[in-house]
Amino acid sequence: RYGKILIMTDQDYDGSHIRGLLINMFHELWHELIKVPGFITYMATPIVKADKGKLHKSFYTQYEYEEWRKTDASKGWKVKYYKGLGTSTRDEAKEYFKSLNIVNYSYSGDSSDASIDLAFNKAKADNRKDWLKTYDRSEIVNAKPGDNLMYEEFVNRDLIHFSNYNLERSIPNVMDGLKTSQRKILYSAFKRNLKSEIRVAQFAGYVSEHSGYHHGEASLNDAIVGMAQDFVGSNNMAWLVPQGQFGTRLQGGKDSASPRYIHTYLQPYVSQLVPSDDFDVLKYRDDDGTLVEPEWYAPVLPMLLVNGSRGIGTGYSTFIPSFNPEDLKSAIVQWLEKGTGLDREFAPWTRGFKGKITKIDNHDYFVQGVWKIDGDTATITELPIGTWTSDFRETLDKLCIDGTIRDYTDTSTDTDVLVKVKIGTGGVPAIEKMLTDKIKLTNMHAFDSRCVIKKYDSPNAILNEFVCVRLELYGKRREFLLKELRDRLPYHENVVRFIKQQCEEIPVPDLRRQTSEKCDDLLSRQKFAKIKDSFDYLLNLPIASLTLKHAQKHEKDLVDLKQKIIDLEAQTPKSMWLKELESLKY
């Protein structure tokens, strides 16, 4: 009945996903149509437009634009990204339909079937894991309007970018324990210097504007709230301060107030946890030509283990319990000082939890709440980690109906548990089962320092990778800071000599009466150094600064600068880390 299917979606990763879902629907329900040449097509709209006066260029693939941007011909052009169809104006939309730029999907046989099946078959989750391990950010579709694009090429060079991006949104990085949205929040907090409170809803808008966040602000609000929660079972070390009702253990944080009414700002210890001296040696992501958050931060503690994490993405899920930051800090200090300590045993730990965590084997732990049975009454004062009071009450209501318990009273607060249960027939085993849970260390997935998804067999494996990369970064930071300090020496040395020369009674040429070329020649012959290939830093000194008093100030700055260099040269990456661990207060 229909000659063809024309798909119109945004040009971003989510647009690729929508095209993939539609292709999968036809592949599953009307397989014969998939085989028809040119039956399924999509309309390519420009992802980037460049303007230079009356000249205009349109680019239909990121690859095409990136290649052009590397050339000298790209200089002086004003660039605009069109990731969403909504970015286009009415006139641009008319333009697209006047000259349709169509890409045809083509069927190659078994290879096309296998690739679509790999991407969408629920039973192929393990295969998708292997598929994503081969992910290469530089492998992209380079199909231009009029081209034929094989389904397997679409899956392996287009859809895979969405799948990996979906993973990055759902799975944390081993270096900072953060998912993409959380890292954007932290980046924005640093950029804003968030030391005074701001409404969560307002901060979400700031994050969206300054970090290239391309999704709904509702999920961003939830992420901000989650980074500030500090009730039992949430964060051991929250990134943000909760000012207002950010949720409690009664409902596991779901009882937080509206983002319009609650405020937050950075925890005071975050500046020590994530030293700003690192910022210059981190690798930052590019979003529409703008640098945004880094691929990962490198806190002085392994925050993935401190706060734990859970999430579900394409092909992968993860659950990493939280551990005691003091135990982790102690192990790192021992490793830095003696080269040992990373192989010690780490048991899951949650701040404020009053129950017991008992080891079963290397990958399993029992978690028990706290209860006491006196006659036919069980007094419960703690629930297993992650069991929320309201959920526990719902379970008790069901047990009342079947007669396992006769009745209960709940006088729990938002911080403490206190439930008294009248036990019925078979009630004791039921209560004990409800108050016992397991923590498994068998599904600990995270992106490694190279941003490749990886399974970790133990908390020690996570800690080992973290300390090696973190120590290497200290070395890079030390070299960067030394270079920066040394590069500042010529400025002070030359300014001091220049001012003194102007103050001496010995006649010197009046530079104000000379041409710029003559000034350069005179200063060069007197062995003054250029900075940024110019003597402007000397020639632009105010007349009022050409005094011995100002020369003495620069001499003092020079002495201080040389002392900083001496102090930094005396430090090692290990001593730098030890010093920052010692100063960390939380």
C-alpha positions as CSV (number, residue, x, y, z in Angstrom):
1,R,0.0,0.0,0.0
2,Y,2.8,2.4,0.8
3,G,5.8,3.0,-1.5
4,K,8.3,3.6,1.3
5,I,8.8,4.6,4.9
6,L,10.5,8.0,5.5
7,I,11.9,8.4,9.0
8,M,12.5,11.9,10.3
9,T,14.3,12.2,13.6
10,D,16.8,14.4,15.4
11,Q,20.4,14.0,14.3
12,D,21.7,13.1,17.8
13,Y,22.1,9.8,19.6
14,D,18.5,9.7,20.7
15,G,17.5,10.1,17.0
16,S,19.6,7.2,16.1
17,H,17.9,5.1,18.8
18,I,14.4,6.0,17.4
19,R,15.5,5.0,13.9
20,G,16.8,1.7,15.3
21,L,13.5,1.0,17.2
22,L,11.5,1.6,14.0
23,I,13.9,-0.6,11.9
24,N,13.6,-3.3,14.6
25,M,9.8,-3.1,14.5
26,F,9.7,-3.7,10.7
27,H,12.4,-6.4,11.0
28,E,10.2,-8.2,13.6
29,L,6.7,-7.7,12.2
30,W,7.1,-7.2,8.5
31,H,10.5,-8.8,7.7
32,E,9.9,-9.0,3.9
33,L,9.6,-5.2,3.8
34,I,13.1,-4.8,5.2
35,K,14.5,-6.6,2.2
36,V,12.9,-4.3,-0.3
37,P,15.6,-1.9,-1.6
38,G,14.9,1.7,-0.6
39,F,11.7,0.9,1.3
40,I,13.0,2.2,4.7
41,T,14.7,5.6,4.4
42,Y,15.4,8.5,6.5
43,M,15.6,12.2,5.7
44,A,19.1,13.6,6.5
45,T,19.0,17.2,7.8
46,P,22.1,19.2,8.5
47,I,23.8,18.6,11.8
48,V,26.0,21.6,11.4
49,K,25.6,24.8,9.4
50,A,28.5,27.3,8.8
51,D,28.1,30.9,7.6
52,K,30.7,33.4,6.5
53,G,29.1,36.5,5.1
54,K,27.0,35.4,2.1
55,L,28.6,32.0,2.0
56,H,26.8,29.0,3.5
57,K,27.8,25.4,4.1
58,S,25.8,22.4,5.4
59,F,27.2,19.3,6.9
60,Y,25.1,16.1,7.2
61,T,27.5,14.1,9.3
62,Q,29.7,15.0,12.3
63,Y,32.6,13.3,10.5
64,E,32.3,15.5,7.4
65,Y,32.2,18.6,9.6
66,E,35.2,17.5,11.8
67,E,37.3,16.9,8.7
68,W,36.4,20.3,7.3
69,R,37.1,22.0,10.7
70,K,40.7,20.6,10.6
71,T,41.4,22.6,7.4
72,D,42.5,26.2,7.1
73,A,39.3,26.8,5.0
74,S,37.2,26.6,8.2
75,K,38.7,29.8,9.7
76,G,36.4,32.7,10.2
77,W,33.1,30.7,9.8
78,K,30.3,31.0,12.3
79,V,29.1,27.5,13.2
80,K,25.7,26.4,14.5
81,Y,24.7,22.9,15.6
82,Y,21.4,21.4,14.6
83,K,21.0,18.3,16.8
84,G,17.3,18.6,17.0
85,L,14.7,19.1,14.3
86,G,13.2,21.9,16.5
87,T,16.4,24.0,16.0
88,S,15.4,24.6,12.4
89,T,13.3,27.6,11.5
90,R,10.2,27.6,9.3
91,D,12.2,28.7,6.3
92,E,14.8,26.0,6.9
93,A,12.1,23.3,7.1
94,K,10.7,24.5,3.8
95,E,14.2,24.3,2.4
96,Y,14.6,20.7,3.5
97,F,11.4,19.6,1.8
98,K,12.2,21.4,-1.4
99,S,15.4,19.4,-1.8
100,L,14.8,16.1,0.0
101,N,18.1,14.6,1.2
102,I,17.3,10.9,1.5
103,V,19.5,8.1,2.8
104,N,18.3,4.6,1.9
105,Y,18.7,1.6,4.2
106,S,19.8,-1.5,2.4
107,Y,19.5,-5.2,3.3
108,S,22.5,-7.4,2.7
109,G,21.1,-10.7,4.0
110,D,22.2,-12.6,7.1
111,S,24.6,-9.9,8.2
112,S,21.8,-7.3,8.3
113,D,19.5,-9.8,10.2
114,A,22.3,-10.6,12.7
115,S,23.2,-7.0,13.4
116,I,19.5,-6.0,14.1
117,D,19.0,-9.1,16.3
118,L,22.2,-8.2,18.2
119,A,21.0,-4.7,19.0
120,F,17.5,-5.6,20.1
121,N,17.1,-9.2,21.1
122,K,16.6,-9.5,24.9
123,A,18.4,-12.9,24.8
124,K,21.5,-11.3,23.3
125,A,22.5,-9.2,26.4
126,D,25.9,-11.0,26.7
127,N,26.6,-10.5,23.0
128,R,25.8,-6.8,23.4
129,K,28.5,-6.7,26.1
130,D,31.1,-8.0,23.7
131,W,29.8,-5.7,21.0
132,L,30.2,-2.6,23.3
133,K,33.7,-3.7,24.3
134,T,34.7,-2.9,20.7
135,Y,33.3,0.6,20.9
136,D,35.4,3.2,19.1
137,R,34.2,6.8,19.4
138,S,35.9,7.7,16.0
139,E,33.9,5.0,14.1
140,I,30.9,6.9,12.7
141,V,28.6,6.7,9.7
142,N,29.7,8.8,6.8
143,A,26.6,8.4,4.7
144,K,25.6,11.4,2.5
145,P,22.2,12.2,1.0
146,G,21.5,9.7,-1.7
147,D,23.8,7.0,-0.3
148,N,22.7,3.4,0.5
149,L,23.4,2.5,4.1
150,M,23.6,-1.2,5.1
151,Y,21.6,-2.1,8.2
152,E,24.7,-3.6,9.8
153,E,26.7,-0.4,9.2
154,F,23.9,1.6,10.8
155,V,24.0,-0.7,13.9
156,N,27.7,-0.9,14.2
157,R,28.7,2.7,13.4
158,D,25.6,4.7,14.4
159,L,23.3,2.9,16.9
160,I,26.3,1.8,18.9
161,H,27.0,5.4,19.8
162,F,23.6,5.7,21.4
163,S,24.1,2.4,23.3
164,N,27.5,3.5,24.6
165,Y,26.0,6.9,25.6
166,N,23.1,5.2,27.3
167,L,25.7,3.2,29.3
168,E,27.6,6.4,30.2
169,R,24.4,7.8,31.6
170,S,23.7,4.6,33.6
171,I,27.1,3.2,34.7
172,P,29.7,5.2,36.8
173,N,33.4,5.7,36.1
174,V,35.9,4.0,38.4
175,M,37.8,7.2,38.9
176,D,35.1,9.4,40.4
177,G,32.1,7.1,40.9
178,L,29.9,9.5,38.9
179,K,27.5,9.0,36.0
180,T,27.4,11.6,33.2
181,S,24.6,13.7,34.7
182,Q,26.3,13.7,38.1
183,R,29.6,14.8,36.6
184,K,27.9,17.6,34.8
185,I,26.3,18.7,38.0
186,L,29.7,18.7,39.8
187,Y,31.4,20.5,36.9
188,S,28.7,23.2,37.0
189,A,29.0,23.5,40.8
190,F,32.7,24.1,40.4
191,K,32.2,26.6,37.5
192,R,29.6,28.5,39.6
193,N,31.8,28.3,42.7
194,L,28.7,27.0,44.5
195,K,29.5,28.0,48.1
196,S,26.1,29.6,48.9
197,E,22.8,28.0,48.6
198,I,20.7,28.0,45.4
199,R,17.3,26.5,44.6
200,V,17.6,23.0,43.1
201,A,15.4,23.9,40.2
202,Q,17.4,27.0,39.5
203,F,20.7,25.1,39.7
204,A,19.3,22.5,37.3
205,G,18.8,25.3,34.8
206,Y,22.3,26.4,35.3
207,V,23.7,22.9,34.8
208,S,21.6,22.5,31.6
209,E,22.9,25.8,30.2
210,H,26.6,25.4,31.1
211,S,27.3,21.7,30.7
212,G,25.6,20.7,27.5
213,Y,22.9,18.6,29.2
214,H,20.5,17.6,26.5
215,H,17.8,15.9,28.5
216,G,14.8,16.8,30.6
217,E,15.4,18.9,33.7
218,A,13.2,16.6,35.8
219,S,15.9,13.9,35.7
220,L,18.5,16.5,36.4
221,N,16.6,17.6,39.5
222,D,16.5,14.0,40.7
223,A,20.2,13.7,40.2
224,I,21.0,16.9,42.1
225,V,18.8,15.7,45.0
226,G,20.5,12.3,45.0
227,M,23.9,13.9,45.3
228,A,22.8,15.7,48.4
229,Q,21.0,12.9,50.2
230,D,22.5,11.8,53.5
231,F,20.1,9.5,55.2
232,V,21.0,5.9,56.1
233,G,21.4,3.9,52.8
234,S,22.1,6.9,50.6
235,N,25.6,8.6,50.4
236,N,28.4,8.0,52.9
237,M,29.9,11.3,51.6
238,A,27.4,13.5,49.9
239,W,28.7,15.9,47.2
240,L,26.1,18.6,48.0
241,V,24.6,20.0,51.2
242,P,20.8,19.3,51.6
243,Q,19.0,22.5,52.7
244,G,15.4,21.4,53.1
245,Q,13.6,18.1,52.7
246,F,15.7,16.0,50.4
247,G,14.1,12.7,51.3
248,T,14.5,10.3,54.2
249,R,14.9,6.6,54.8
250,L,11.1,6.4,55.2
251,Q,10.7,6.2,51.4
252,G,14.3,6.0,50.3
253,G,14.4,9.6,49.2
254,K,11.2,9.5,47.2
255,D,9.7,11.8,49.8
256,S,11.9,14.8,48.9
257,A,10.2,18.1,48.5
258,S,9.7,19.9,45.1
259,P,13.0,21.2,43.6
260,R,11.4,24.7,43.7
261,Y,11.5,24.7,47.5
262,I,14.8,23.1,48.4
263,H,18.3,24.5,48.2
264,T,21.8,23.1,48.0
265,Y,25.5,24.0,47.6
266,L,28.8,22.2,47.6
267,Q,29.8,20.3,50.7
268,P,32.8,22.2,52.3
269,Y,35.0,19.1,52.0
270,V,34.5,18.8,48.2
271,S,37.3,21.4,47.5
272,Q,39.7,19.1,49.4
273,L,38.2,15.9,47.9
274,V,38.6,17.2,44.4
275,P,41.6,19.6,44.3
276,S,41.3,22.4,41.8
277,D,45.0,21.9,40.9
278,D,43.9,18.8,39.0
279,F,41.6,20.7,36.7
280,D,44.4,21.7,34.2
281,V,45.5,18.1,33.6
282,L,42.1,16.5,33.2
283,K,40.7,15.6,29.7
284,Y,37.6,17.5,28.9
285,R,34.7,16.5,26.7
286,D,33.6,18.5,23.6
287,D,29.9,19.3,23.3
288,D,29.0,21.1,20.1
289,G,32.4,22.7,19.9
290,T,32.4,23.7,23.6
291,L,34.5,22.1,26.3
292,V,32.3,20.9,29.1
293,E,32.9,18.4,32.0
294,P,36.0,16.1,32.1
295,E,35.8,12.5,31.2
296,W,36.3,11.9,34.9
297,Y,37.4,13.7,38.0
298,A,40.1,12.1,40.3
299,P,39.1,12.6,43.9
300,V,41.7,11.8,46.6
301,L,39.4,8.9,47.7
302,P,37.8,6.3,45.4
303,M,34.3,7.7,45.6
304,L,32.9,4.7,43.6
305,L,33.6,2.6,46.7
306,V,32.8,5.3,49.2
307,N,29.2,5.9,48.0
308,G,28.6,2.8,45.9
309,S,26.5,2.9,42.7
310,R,23.7,1.1,40.9
311,G,22.3,1.4,37.4
312,I,21.0,-0.4,34.3
313,G,22.2,0.4,30.7
314,T,22.4,-1.3,27.3
315,G,23.7,-4.8,27.9
316,Y,25.0,-4.1,31.4
317,S,23.8,-3.4,34.9
318,T,25.8,-2.6,38.0
319,F,25.6,-2.8,41.7
320,I,28.5,-1.7,43.8
321,P,27.9,-1.4,47.6
322,S,29.4,1.4,49.7
323,F,32.5,1.0,51.9
324,N,34.0,2.9,54.8
325,P,36.0,5.9,53.6
326,E,38.2,5.6,56.7
327,D,39.2,2.1,55.7
328,L,39.9,3.1,52.2
329,K,41.9,6.2,53.3
330,S,43.9,4.0,55.7
331,A,44.7,1.5,52.9
332,I,45.8,4.2,50.5
333,V,48.1,5.8,53.1
334,Q,49.7,2.4,53.9
335,W,50.2,1.8,50.2
336,L,51.8,5.2,49.7
337,E,54.1,4.9,52.7
338,K,54.9,1.1,52.6
339,G,53.7,-0.2,49.2
340,T,51.2,-2.6,50.9
341,G,47.6,-2.4,52.1
342,L,45.6,-2.7,49.0
343,D,45.0,-6.4,49.4
344,R,43.3,-6.0,52.8
345,E,39.7,-7.1,53.1
346,F,37.0,-4.5,52.7
347,A,33.5,-5.2,54.0
348,P,30.5,-3.2,52.8
349,W,29.7,-0.3,55.2
350,T,26.9,2.3,55.4
351,R,27.1,5.4,57.6
352,G,24.6,5.3,60.4
353,F,23.6,1.6,59.9
354,K,23.2,-0.1,63.3
355,G,22.8,-3.7,62.0
356,K,25.4,-6.4,61.2
357,I,27.2,-7.2,57.9
358,T,28.6,-10.7,57.9
359,K,30.9,-12.2,55.3
360,I,29.6,-15.5,53.7
361,D,32.4,-15.8,51.1
362,N,34.5,-13.6,48.9
363,H,31.5,-12.3,46.9
364,D,28.6,-12.5,49.4
365,Y,27.6,-10.8,52.6
366,F,24.7,-11.2,55.0
367,V,23.0,-7.9,56.1
368,Q,20.9,-8.1,59.2
369,G,18.7,-5.5,60.8
370,V,18.3,-5.3,64.5
371,W,15.4,-6.9,66.4
372,K,14.6,-8.4,69.8
373,I,11.9,-10.9,70.5
374,D,10.3,-10.8,73.9
375,G,7.4,-13.3,74.2
376,D,5.0,-12.7,71.3
377,T,6.5,-9.2,70.6
378,A,9.3,-8.4,68.2
379,T,10.9,-5.0,68.6
380,I,12.6,-3.9,65.4
381,T,15.1,-1.0,65.6
382,E,17.0,-1.3,62.3
383,L,16.2,-2.6,58.8
384,P,18.6,-4.0,56.3
385,I,20.4,-1.5,54.1
386,G,18.1,-0.4,51.3
387,T,14.9,-1.5,53.0
388,W,12.8,1.6,53.5
389,T,10.3,2.0,56.3
390,S,7.3,2.5,54.2
391,D,8.0,-0.6,52.1
392,F,8.5,-2.6,55.3
393,R,5.1,-1.5,56.5
394,E,3.5,-2.7,53.3
395,T,5.0,-6.1,53.8
396,L,3.8,-6.2,57.4
397,D,0.3,-5.3,56.2
398,K,0.3,-8.4,54.0
399,L,1.6,-10.6,56.8
400,C,-1.3,-9.3,59.0
401,I,-3.8,-10.4,56.3
402,D,-2.4,-14.0,56.2
403,G,-2.1,-14.2,60.0
404,T,1.7,-14.5,60.2
405,I,1.6,-11.5,62.5
406,R,-1.4,-10.3,64.5
407,D,-0.7,-6.6,64.6
408,Y,2.1,-4.0,64.7
409,T,2.8,-0.4,65.8
410,D,5.2,1.9,63.9
411,T,6.7,4.8,65.7
412,S,9.6,5.2,63.4
413,T,11.0,8.7,62.6
414,D,12.7,9.9,59.5
415,T,16.0,8.9,61.0
416,D,15.3,6.0,63.3
417,V,13.4,2.7,63.1
418,L,11.1,1.5,65.8
419,V,8.4,-1.1,64.9
420,K,6.8,-3.4,67.4
421,V,5.2,-6.5,66.0
422,K,2.7,-8.9,67.6
423,I,3.8,-12.3,66.2
424,G,1.3,-14.9,65.0
425,T,1.8,-18.5,63.8
426,G,5.1,-18.8,62.0
427,G,5.8,-15.2,62.6
428,V,9.4,-15.5,63.9
429,P,10.9,-17.0,60.7
430,A,9.0,-14.5,58.6
431,I,10.3,-11.6,60.7
432,E,13.9,-12.9,60.5
433,K,13.6,-13.4,56.8
434,M,12.4,-9.8,56.3
435,L,15.2,-8.4,58.4
436,T,18.0,-10.4,56.5
437,D,19.3,-9.5,53.1
438,K,22.3,-10.3,50.9
439,I,24.9,-8.0,49.3
440,K,26.6,-9.6,46.3
441,L,29.8,-8.4,44.7
442,T,29.2,-10.3,41.5
443,N,27.9,-7.5,39.3
444,M,30.3,-4.6,39.7
445,H,30.6,-2.9,36.3
446,A,32.1,0.5,35.8
447,F,33.9,2.5,33.1
448,D,37.6,2.3,33.6
449,S,40.0,5.2,33.3
450,R,40.1,4.8,29.5
451,C,36.3,5.0,29.5
452,V,35.9,1.4,28.5
453,I,33.2,-0.7,30.3
454,K,34.8,-3.3,32.6
455,K,33.7,-5.9,35.2
456,Y,35.5,-5.7,38.6
457,D,35.7,-8.9,40.6
458,S,36.3,-7.2,44.0
459,P,36.6,-3.8,45.7
460,N,40.3,-4.4,45.7
461,A,40.4,-4.5,41.9
462,I,38.6,-1.1,41.8
463,L,41.0,0.3,44.4
464,N,44.0,-1.0,42.6
465,E,43.1,0.7,39.3
466,F,42.1,3.9,41.1
467,V,45.3,4.4,43.0
468,C,47.6,3.7,40.0
469,V,45.8,6.2,37.8
470,R,45.4,8.8,40.6
471,L,49.1,8.6,41.4
472,E,50.0,9.0,37.7
473,L,47.8,12.1,37.6
474,Y,49.6,13.6,40.6
475,G,52.8,13.3,38.6
476,K,51.2,15.1,35.6
477,R,49.9,17.8,38.0
478,R,53.3,18.3,39.5
479,E,55.0,18.7,36.1
480,F,52.3,21.1,35.0
481,L,52.6,23.3,38.1
482,L,56.4,23.3,37.9
483,K,56.2,24.4,34.3
484,E,53.6,27.1,35.1
485,L,55.7,28.4,38.0
486,R,59.0,28.4,36.0
487,D,57.2,30.2,33.1
488,R,56.4,33.0,35.5
489,L,60.0,33.6,36.5
490,P,61.1,35.7,33.4
491,Y,58.2,38.1,34.0
492,H,59.2,39.1,37.5
493,E,63.0,39.0,36.7
494,N,62.6,41.3,33.7
495,V,60.1,43.6,35.3
496,V,62.5,44.1,38.3
497,R,65.4,44.9,36.0
498,F,63.4,47.1,33.8
499,I,62.0,49.2,36.7
500,K,65.4,49.5,38.3
501,Q,66.9,50.6,35.0
502,Q,64.3,53.3,34.6
503,C,65.0,54.5,38.2
504,E,68.7,54.7,37.9
505,E,70.5,57.9,37.2
506,I,72.3,56.4,34.2
507,P,70.7,57.8,31.1
508,V,68.4,55.3,29.3
509,P,66.5,55.8,26.0
510,D,63.0,57.2,26.5
511,L,61.0,54.4,25.0
512,R,57.9,56.6,24.7
513,R,59.6,58.5,21.9
514,Q,60.5,55.4,19.9
515,T,58.7,53.3,17.3
516,S,57.6,49.9,18.3
517,E,60.3,48.4,16.1
518,K,63.0,50.5,17.8
519,C,61.6,49.6,21.3
520,D,61.9,45.9,20.4
521,D,65.4,46.4,19.2
522,L,66.5,48.3,22.3
523,L,65.0,45.8,24.7
524,S,66.4,42.8,22.8
525,R,69.9,44.3,22.8
526,Q,69.6,44.8,26.6
527,K,68.7,41.0,26.9
528,F,65.1,41.5,28.1
529,A,63.0,38.4,27.3
530,K,59.8,38.4,25.2
531,I,56.7,36.9,26.8
532,K,54.1,35.7,24.3
533,D,56.4,37.0,21.6
534,S,56.0,40.6,22.8
535,F,57.5,43.2,25.1
536,D,54.1,44.6,25.8
537,Y,54.3,43.4,29.5
538,L,57.1,45.9,30.0
539,L,56.0,48.7,27.6
540,N,52.5,48.8,29.1
541,L,53.6,49.2,32.7
542,P,51.9,52.3,34.2
543,I,54.3,55.2,34.9
544,A,53.2,55.1,38.6
545,S,54.7,51.5,38.9
546,L,58.2,52.6,37.7
547,T,59.4,53.1,41.3
548,L,61.9,51.2,43.5
549,K,59.0,50.4,45.8
550,H,57.2,48.5,43.0
551,A,60.6,46.9,42.1
552,Q,60.9,45.6,45.6
553,K,57.4,44.2,45.5
554,H,58.2,42.2,42.3
555,E,61.5,41.1,44.0
556,K,59.5,39.7,46.9
557,D,57.1,38.0,44.5
558,L,60.2,36.6,42.7
559,V,61.6,35.2,46.0
560,D,58.2,33.7,46.9
561,L,57.9,32.2,43.4
562,K,61.4,30.6,43.6
563,Q,60.5,29.2,47.0
564,K,57.3,27.6,45.6
565,I,59.4,26.0,42.9
566,I,61.9,24.6,45.5
567,D,59.0,23.3,47.7
568,L,57.2,21.7,44.7
569,E,60.5,20.1,43.4
570,A,61.0,18.6,46.9
571,Q,57.6,16.9,46.7
572,T,56.8,13.6,45.0
573,P,53.4,12.4,43.7
574,K,53.2,10.2,46.8
575,S,53.9,13.0,49.2
576,M,51.4,15.3,47.5
577,W,48.7,12.7,47.8
578,L,49.6,12.0,51.5
579,K,49.4,15.7,52.3
580,E,46.0,16.1,50.7
581,L,44.6,13.0,52.4
582,E,45.8,14.4,55.7
583,S,44.1,17.7,55.2
584,L,40.8,16.1,54.1
585,K,38.2,16.6,56.8
586,Y,34.7,15.2,56.4
